[in-house]
Amino acid sequence: MTRCVTDLTRELTCQDSQAATHLKLISILVIFVTSVIGISSPVLLARRFQGKATYDKVTLVIKCFAAGVILSTSLVHVLPNAFNALSDCQLASFHPWKDFPFTGLGSLIGVLLALLVDITATSHVDHGPSSYKPVVNQDELDKKQSVEVSLEVSCDDEKSVEELIKLKQKLVSQVLEIGIIFHSVIIGVTLGMSQNQCTIRPLVAALAFHQIFEGMGLGGCIAQAGFNLGTTMYMCFMFAVTTPMGIIFGIILFSVTGYDDNSPNALIMEGLLGSISSGILIYMALVDLIAVDFFHNKLMSSEQWMKQGCYIALVFGSVSMSVLALWA
């Protein structure tokens, strides 16, 4: 958040372009490595248990931890930052920014966009080609044939439901990654344009932990979606490089244009993109992750301890990400 009144002596001491550039180059490597560790951990863990009786339970607990991380990211990190940017004194006293709560509007747009994607995809799946086979007239079949046909149809029904669930999980993971990428680009560009070494130094350490937890959140969803190896590696790679690429872009943008990340235009871009991103993440966390798992998952209702364990994982994920707001 930009402040209108600052300690000028401290500000001048901290404004060191050479030291800031050195810290930013270090941050690119640190954030890339921690991002890889964060997103690959749940994916590798899920693959380690794949084929075992505990596989579904492990992936479900990981996904609940992921939901807590994503929900906390949206409400504790992204939304407050967007609000601070759009309520900055350079904007808050001018039209139209002082006349309307644009942060809330951006979040609403993000929620509606995520819902639109959900509706479109679900409609496409529901009206896709049917996997059911026509059943022959029962009068022409003996009792044994009727049983065989009924079993075949039942198996087809179960297989169709499993395919729909997998398609939904894949869609959730992809939309979730889009929302996180928006957030990561904003973080990276803001860090890349900053010339304040006093701000960058603690931010790098905080972002390292931030990327680990956020990566674990996205990785948990990717693991449960069951993508093939190529798609999994691609999604993990995109998450790992987005923030470092944002930092590089911010460095280039500043060196070419001298663009100030505290300028009104930069604050507007940060605020609007952040609020839209927060809306997407809030919707995905509450509707596609928490509601689906806690109210429509058979594992939750079959074993009481499973529901308790998943709730603890959800809370732990939320708390872990919330604590980081003390530094970033």
C-alpha positions as CSV (number, residue, x, y, z in Angstrom):
1,M,0.0,0.0,0.0
2,T,1.3,3.5,-0.9
3,R,1.3,6.0,1.9
4,C,1.0,9.8,1.3
5,V,3.2,10.6,4.3
6,T,6.5,8.8,4.5
7,D,9.7,9.0,6.4
8,L,11.8,10.8,3.8
9,T,15.2,9.9,5.3
10,R,14.3,6.2,5.4
11,E,12.9,6.4,1.9
12,L,16.0,7.9,0.5
13,T,18.2,5.4,2.3
14,C,16.2,2.4,1.0
15,Q,16.1,3.7,-2.6
16,D,19.1,1.9,-4.0
17,S,18.6,0.6,-7.6
18,Q,21.8,-1.5,-7.7
19,A,21.1,-3.3,-4.4
20,A,17.5,-3.7,-5.4
21,T,18.4,-5.3,-8.7
22,H,20.8,-7.7,-6.9
23,L,18.0,-8.7,-4.5
24,K,15.6,-9.2,-7.4
25,L,17.9,-11.5,-9.3
26,I,18.3,-13.6,-6.1
27,S,14.5,-13.6,-5.7
28,I,14.0,-15.1,-9.2
29,L,16.0,-18.2,-8.3
30,V,14.6,-18.5,-4.7
31,I,10.9,-18.1,-5.8
32,F,11.3,-20.5,-8.7
33,V,12.8,-23.2,-6.5
34,T,10.3,-22.8,-3.7
35,S,7.4,-22.8,-6.3
36,V,8.7,-26.1,-7.7
37,I,8.9,-27.6,-4.2
38,G,5.4,-26.4,-3.3
39,I,3.5,-27.6,-6.3
40,S,5.4,-30.8,-6.9
41,S,5.1,-32.1,-3.3
42,P,1.4,-33.0,-3.3
43,V,1.7,-34.3,-6.9
44,L,4.5,-36.7,-6.0
45,L,2.9,-37.6,-2.7
46,A,-0.3,-38.6,-4.5
47,R,1.6,-40.6,-7.1
48,R,3.4,-42.3,-4.2
49,F,0.1,-43.6,-2.8
50,Q,-1.5,-44.2,-6.2
51,G,-3.0,-47.7,-6.5
52,K,-3.0,-48.2,-2.7
53,A,-6.1,-48.3,-0.5
54,T,-5.3,-45.0,1.1
55,Y,-4.9,-43.1,-2.2
56,D,-8.3,-41.5,-2.3
57,K,-8.1,-40.5,1.4
58,V,-4.6,-38.9,1.0
59,T,-5.6,-36.9,-2.1
60,L,-8.8,-35.7,-0.3
61,V,-6.9,-34.5,2.7
62,I,-4.4,-32.7,0.4
63,K,-7.2,-31.1,-1.5
64,C,-8.9,-29.8,1.7
65,F,-5.5,-28.3,2.8
66,A,-5.4,-26.8,-0.7
67,A,-8.9,-25.3,-0.3
68,G,-7.8,-23.6,3.0
69,V,-4.7,-22.1,1.3
70,I,-6.7,-20.8,-1.7
71,L,-9.5,-19.3,0.5
72,S,-7.0,-17.6,2.7
73,T,-5.0,-16.4,-0.3
74,S,-8.1,-14.7,-1.7
75,L,-9.5,-13.2,1.5
76,V,-6.3,-12.3,3.5
77,H,-3.8,-11.5,0.7
78,V,-5.3,-10.7,-2.7
79,L,-8.5,-8.8,-1.7
80,P,-6.9,-6.5,0.9
81,N,-4.0,-5.7,-1.4
82,A,-6.5,-4.8,-4.2
83,F,-8.5,-2.6,-1.7
84,N,-5.4,-0.8,-0.6
85,A,-4.4,-0.1,-4.2
86,L,-7.8,1.4,-5.1
87,S,-8.2,3.3,-1.9
88,D,-4.7,4.9,-2.1
89,C,-4.7,8.6,-1.6
90,Q,-3.6,9.1,-5.2
91,L,-7.0,7.6,-6.4
92,A,-9.4,7.9,-3.5
93,S,-9.9,11.6,-3.8
94,F,-10.6,11.6,-7.6
95,H,-13.5,10.5,-9.8
96,P,-14.7,7.8,-10.3
97,W,-12.6,6.0,-7.7
98,K,-14.0,7.9,-4.7
99,D,-17.6,7.4,-5.9
100,F,-17.9,3.6,-6.1
101,P,-16.4,0.5,-4.3
102,F,-14.6,-0.9,-7.4
103,T,-12.8,-3.5,-5.3
104,G,-16.1,-5.2,-4.5
105,L,-17.2,-4.8,-8.1
106,G,-14.1,-6.5,-9.4
107,S,-14.5,-9.4,-7.0
108,L,-18.1,-9.8,-8.1
109,I,-17.0,-9.9,-11.7
110,G,-14.5,-12.5,-10.8
111,V,-17.1,-14.7,-9.1
112,L,-19.5,-14.3,-12.1
113,L,-16.8,-15.2,-14.6
114,A,-15.9,-18.3,-12.6
115,L,-19.6,-19.2,-12.4
116,L,-19.9,-18.7,-16.2
117,V,-17.0,-21.0,-16.9
118,D,-18.6,-23.6,-14.6
119,I,-22.0,-23.4,-16.2
120,T,-20.6,-23.5,-19.7
121,A,-18.4,-26.5,-19.1
122,T,-21.1,-28.4,-17.1
123,S,-23.7,-27.7,-19.9
124,H,-21.2,-28.9,-22.5
125,V,-20.6,-32.1,-20.5
126,D,-24.3,-32.7,-19.8
127,H,-25.3,-32.3,-23.5
128,G,-22.4,-34.2,-24.9
129,P,-22.7,-37.6,-26.7
130,S,-24.4,-40.1,-24.5
131,S,-22.5,-43.2,-23.4
132,Y,-25.6,-45.3,-22.8
133,K,-26.4,-48.1,-25.1
134,P,-30.1,-48.9,-26.1
135,V,-31.5,-51.9,-24.2
136,V,-33.1,-54.7,-26.3
137,N,-36.8,-55.4,-25.6
138,Q,-36.9,-57.4,-22.3
139,D,-39.6,-59.7,-23.6
140,E,-37.1,-61.1,-26.1
141,L,-34.5,-61.9,-23.5
142,D,-34.4,-64.6,-20.9
143,K,-33.7,-63.9,-17.2
144,K,-30.0,-64.5,-17.5
145,Q,-29.6,-62.1,-20.4
146,S,-31.6,-59.5,-18.6
147,V,-29.3,-59.6,-15.6
148,E,-26.3,-59.3,-17.9
149,V,-27.7,-56.3,-19.7
150,S,-28.7,-54.6,-16.4
151,L,-25.2,-55.1,-15.0
152,E,-23.7,-53.7,-18.2
153,V,-25.9,-50.6,-18.0
154,S,-25.1,-50.2,-14.3
155,C,-21.3,-50.3,-15.0
156,D,-21.8,-47.9,-17.9
157,D,-23.6,-45.5,-15.5
158,E,-20.9,-45.7,-12.9
159,K,-18.2,-45.2,-15.4
160,S,-20.0,-42.2,-16.9
161,V,-20.3,-40.6,-13.5
162,E,-16.6,-41.1,-12.7
163,E,-15.7,-39.5,-16.1
164,L,-17.9,-36.5,-15.3
165,I,-16.3,-36.1,-11.9
166,K,-12.8,-36.3,-13.4
167,L,-13.8,-33.7,-16.1
168,K,-15.1,-31.4,-13.3
169,Q,-11.9,-31.8,-11.3
170,K,-9.8,-31.0,-14.3
171,L,-11.8,-27.9,-15.1
172,V,-11.6,-26.7,-11.4
173,S,-7.8,-27.1,-11.5
174,Q,-7.4,-25.2,-14.8
175,V,-9.6,-22.3,-13.7
176,L,-7.9,-22.2,-10.3
177,E,-4.5,-22.0,-12.0
178,I,-5.7,-19.1,-14.1
179,G,-6.8,-17.2,-11.0
180,I,-3.5,-17.9,-9.3
181,I,-1.5,-16.9,-12.3
182,F,-3.2,-13.5,-12.3
183,H,-2.2,-13.0,-8.7
184,S,1.4,-14.2,-9.3
185,V,1.9,-11.9,-12.3
186,I,0.8,-8.9,-10.2
187,I,3.2,-9.9,-7.4
188,G,6.1,-10.5,-9.8
189,V,5.7,-7.2,-11.8
190,T,5.3,-5.2,-8.6
191,L,8.4,-6.7,-7.1
192,G,10.3,-6.2,-10.4
193,M,9.5,-2.5,-10.6
194,S,10.3,-1.7,-7.0
195,Q,13.6,0.0,-6.3
196,N,13.2,-0.1,-2.5
197,Q,15.6,-2.6,-1.0
198,C,14.0,-2.3,2.4
199,T,10.7,-3.5,0.9
200,I,12.2,-6.2,-1.3
201,R,14.4,-8.0,1.3
202,P,11.6,-9.2,3.7
203,L,9.3,-9.6,0.7
204,V,11.5,-12.2,-0.9
205,A,11.5,-14.4,2.2
206,A,7.8,-14.1,2.7
207,L,7.1,-14.8,-1.0
208,A,9.2,-18.0,-0.8
209,F,6.8,-19.4,1.9
210,H,3.8,-17.9,0.1
211,Q,4.7,-19.9,-3.1
212,I,5.3,-23.1,-1.2
213,F,1.8,-23.0,0.4
214,E,0.0,-21.7,-2.7
215,G,1.8,-24.3,-4.8
216,M,0.7,-27.0,-2.4
217,G,-2.8,-25.8,-2.8
218,L,-2.8,-25.9,-6.6
219,G,-0.8,-29.1,-6.6
220,G,-3.3,-30.9,-4.4
221,C,-6.1,-30.1,-6.9
222,I,-3.9,-31.1,-9.9
223,A,-3.1,-34.4,-8.1
224,Q,-6.8,-35.3,-7.5
225,A,-7.8,-34.3,-11.1
226,G,-5.7,-37.1,-12.5
227,F,-4.1,-35.4,-15.5
228,N,-1.6,-37.3,-17.6
229,L,2.1,-36.8,-16.9
230,G,2.6,-34.2,-19.7
231,T,-0.3,-32.0,-18.6
232,T,0.7,-32.2,-14.9
233,M,4.3,-31.2,-15.7
234,Y,3.1,-28.3,-17.9
235,M,0.8,-27.0,-15.2
236,C,3.4,-27.3,-12.5
237,F,6.0,-25.5,-14.8
238,M,3.6,-22.6,-15.6
239,F,3.0,-22.0,-11.9
240,A,6.7,-22.2,-11.1
241,V,7.8,-19.7,-13.7
242,T,4.9,-17.1,-13.6
243,T,6.2,-15.1,-10.6
244,P,9.8,-15.1,-11.8
245,M,8.7,-14.1,-15.3
246,G,6.6,-11.3,-13.7
247,I,9.7,-10.1,-11.8
248,I,11.8,-10.1,-15.1
249,F,9.0,-8.2,-16.9
250,G,8.9,-5.7,-14.1
251,I,12.6,-5.1,-14.2
252,I,12.5,-4.6,-18.0
253,L,9.5,-2.4,-17.8
254,F,11.1,-0.1,-15.2
255,S,14.5,0.0,-17.1
256,V,12.8,0.9,-20.4
257,T,10.1,3.3,-19.2
258,G,11.0,4.2,-15.7
259,Y,7.4,3.3,-14.9
260,D,6.6,3.8,-11.2
261,D,4.7,1.0,-9.5
262,N,3.2,3.6,-7.2
263,S,1.7,5.7,-10.1
264,P,-2.1,6.0,-10.3
265,N,-2.2,3.8,-13.5
266,A,-0.2,1.1,-11.8
267,L,-2.4,1.2,-8.7
268,I,-5.5,0.9,-10.9
269,M,-4.2,-2.1,-12.8
270,E,-3.1,-3.8,-9.6
271,G,-6.4,-3.1,-7.8
272,L,-8.7,-4.2,-10.6
273,L,-6.7,-7.3,-11.6
274,G,-6.3,-8.3,-7.9
275,S,-10.0,-7.9,-7.1
276,I,-11.0,-10.0,-10.1
277,S,-8.5,-12.6,-9.2
278,S,-9.8,-12.7,-5.6
279,G,-13.3,-13.2,-6.8
280,I,-12.2,-16.2,-9.0
281,L,-10.3,-17.7,-6.1
282,I,-13.2,-17.2,-3.5
283,Y,-15.6,-18.9,-5.8
284,M,-13.3,-21.8,-6.6
285,A,-12.4,-22.4,-2.9
286,L,-16.0,-22.3,-1.6
287,V,-18.0,-23.8,-4.4
288,D,-15.8,-26.2,-6.3
289,L,-13.5,-27.3,-3.5
290,I,-15.1,-27.0,0.0
291,A,-18.8,-27.5,-0.9
292,V,-18.1,-30.4,-3.2
293,D,-15.8,-32.3,-0.8
294,F,-17.6,-31.7,2.5
295,F,-21.2,-32.2,1.2
296,H,-21.0,-34.4,-1.9
297,N,-18.0,-36.8,-1.3
298,K,-18.8,-40.3,-0.2
299,L,-15.6,-40.7,1.8
300,M,-16.7,-37.8,4.1
301,S,-20.0,-39.6,5.0
302,S,-18.6,-43.1,5.2
303,E,-16.0,-42.4,8.0
304,Q,-16.5,-39.8,10.7
305,W,-12.8,-39.3,11.4
306,M,-12.3,-38.5,7.7
307,K,-14.5,-35.5,7.9
308,Q,-12.7,-34.3,11.1
309,G,-9.3,-34.8,9.5
310,C,-10.3,-32.9,6.4
311,Y,-11.6,-30.0,8.4
312,I,-8.4,-29.9,10.4
313,A,-6.5,-29.8,7.1
314,L,-8.7,-27.0,5.8
315,V,-8.1,-24.9,9.0
316,F,-4.4,-25.7,8.9
317,G,-4.1,-24.6,5.3
318,S,-6.0,-21.4,6.1
319,V,-4.0,-20.5,9.1
320,S,-0.6,-21.3,7.4
321,M,-1.4,-18.9,4.6
322,S,-2.9,-16.2,6.9
323,V,0.2,-16.0,9.1
324,L,2.2,-15.0,6.0
325,A,0.2,-11.8,5.8
326,L,2.3,-10.5,8.6
327,W,5.2,-10.1,6.1
328,A,3.6,-10.2,2.6
